[in-house]
Amino acid sequence: MELSQVAFCDSSGLNAFLRLWKRAKVVGGELVLVDPGPRLAELLIRTGVDAHVRVVDALSALVGVDPQAGPAAPEPEPA
């Protein structure tokens, strides 16, 4: 989730991140917060959210991710 334009985040926003993280985990995915800005990054650290949710400074920090490609197609199920 790209966050460079987020200017404010309160407990509701933090709760939303944790709920998204839990949902992603259930289906085998991962929530990654990209470019949260200094204030939000500090909030994520102080509240411990960064211990559960990966936080990176830029999309380029995610190896093998093409920001133009969109979500990956699901693997077909074996017949």
Sequence and secondary structure as in RCSB ss.txt:
>XXXX:A:sequence
MELSQVAFCDSSGLNAFLRLWKRAKVVGGELVLVDPGPRLAELLIRTGVDAHVRVVDALSALVGVDPQAGPAAPE
PEPA
>XXXX:A:secstr
 B TT     HHHHHHHHHHHHHHHHTT   EEE  HHHHHHHHHHHTGGGTSEEESSGGGSTT  TTT S    
    
